[in-house]
Amino acid sequence: MRFSHKTTRTALCLVMVGLVAGIATSAFAVPEKEILRITIQQSFTGACCFSWGETVSVTEPKKPAPVIVTFATDFLLDSFQPFTVGLIINGGPCRLDLGPTQISQLGTDHRALDAASLEWAILPSDGLQPGNNTFTLCGGGSSTTSRITLGNNTLTAATAR
């Protein structure tokens, strides 16, 4: 059986599309422990800094590589005072020196949801170790009565691969 040049080219294109789609899908596969998605509202009240209990982890090789941790959320502040957000690395103290730390209400109605996204680059010198490493959100407001309500949010961690 002989195939025309057009049929051969079409078949080759379909095979290539399938390969690219398969490679792209596997390239974006992320282990479940590296992603946390919360779809219920939860509130945190208090002065900075305390654990929020939202944790993700990555497994580092013998020589740890940098990790990117991203937190994105819908939120509502009880006042126009900003809320501080940091990270606890491997059970240590709440770190506020790793990147952006403030979530502030941008609109004029503090009863409306706003959105924020923070990203931190965690270096081996920040306390990464070979094996399992955990990253837990922490933070708080300016007083013991400060409160933030988080809507849908995600916390992700990914090693530099």
N, C-alpha and C positions, 0 to 999 in steps of 0.2 A: 504494500500500500504506500502510495506516495502522497506527501502532504505539500500543499502549496506554501510558498514563502510567507504569505500573509497568515496562514493558519499556524505555521511554526512560530512566527514572531508573536502572535497573539498568545499562544500557549506559553512561550517563554516569559512574556510579560506577566501573565497570571501566576506563574511559578514564582517570579521575583516579588510580586506584590505579596504573595502568601508568606515568603521568607521574611520580607521586611516587617510585615505585620507580626509574625511570630517572634522575631528578634525584639521589636519594639515592646511587645507585651511582656516578654520576659525581662527586659531591661528595666521596666517600671514596677516589677513585682517587688514588694517591700515586705519584710517579715512583720507579722502581726504585732510583735512586742515593740516595734518602732513607731507605731501609730496608735493614738488614743483619740477617739471621737466621742464627744459627749453631746447628746441630743435632748437633754432635759435642762431646765433652768436650775441653777444652784447658786446660793449666795454665800459670800464670805464676809465676815464682819471682824474688824479689829485693826489695831495699829501694826505697822510693819515691824517685824517681818515674821510670818508664820507659814507653815506648810499648807498648801491647798489640796494635797493628796493626789494630784493628777501626775502620773508617772509614766515615762516611756524608758526604754533601755536599748542599748546596742551592745554587740559583742565585738570587742577590739582584738586585733592580732597581737602577737608578742611585742611588736613595736606599735604603740597606739598612734592612730591617725586622727586628724581633726574631725570634729562632729558638728553638724549644723542642726540646731534645735529651733523649731518654728512653732509659735503659738498664735493662733488666729481665733477670734471670738466676736460674737455679738455681745454687747454688755449694756448695763444700765447702772449708773452711779446714783446714790441717794443725794449727792450734792455735786457741786461743780469742782470739788477738790479732786485732784488727780489721785489715782491709785498706783502704787509701786508694784512692779512685778519683777521677780528674779528667778533664779534656779538654784536648787540644791543638787549638788553633784555627789553621787555615791554616799548619800547620808550626811554630808558635811553641813556647814552653815549656809544660810540663804545668801547667795552671791548676787550683788547688785553692780558688779564691776565687769560684766561680760558683754555688755552692749546696751541697747535701749531698755529703759525700765518704766516708763510712764504710760499709763492709759488715762486719757482725759476725754471728757465729754466735749464734743465739737459743736453740737447744736445748742440752741437756746432753750430747749425743752428737756429738762433732766428726767422726764418720764418716758422719753422715746429711746428705743434701742439705737446704739451707735455701733461702730465696728472698729476693731483694731487688729493689727498684726505685728508681732515682735519676732525678731530672728537673732539668734546668738551663734557666734562661731566659737566653739569650745576647742581649745588647743590642748595637746598632751600636758603642757605645763600647768594647765588649770585643774589638774587632778585626775586625768584619764589614766586608766590602768589596763593591762592586758586582761582579757576576759570580759565579763559582764560589767557594764557601767549604766547607772540609773540617773535620770534627770527628772526632778520633781519641781513643779511650779511652787513658788512661794511669793509672799508679798504682803501688802496691807495698805491701809490708809494712813492719814495723819493723826487719827485719834482712835480710841478703843471703840467708838460707835460708828466709824467709817464703814460703809458697806458697798460692795459691788455685787451685782447679780449677773452671772454669765448665762447667755443663751447657748445656742449651738456653738461648739468650739472644737478645735482640733489641736493636738500637741503631737509633733513629729520629731524624730531624731534620725539622722542619716550620716553614716560615716563617709568620709571622702574616699571614693573608690576609684 
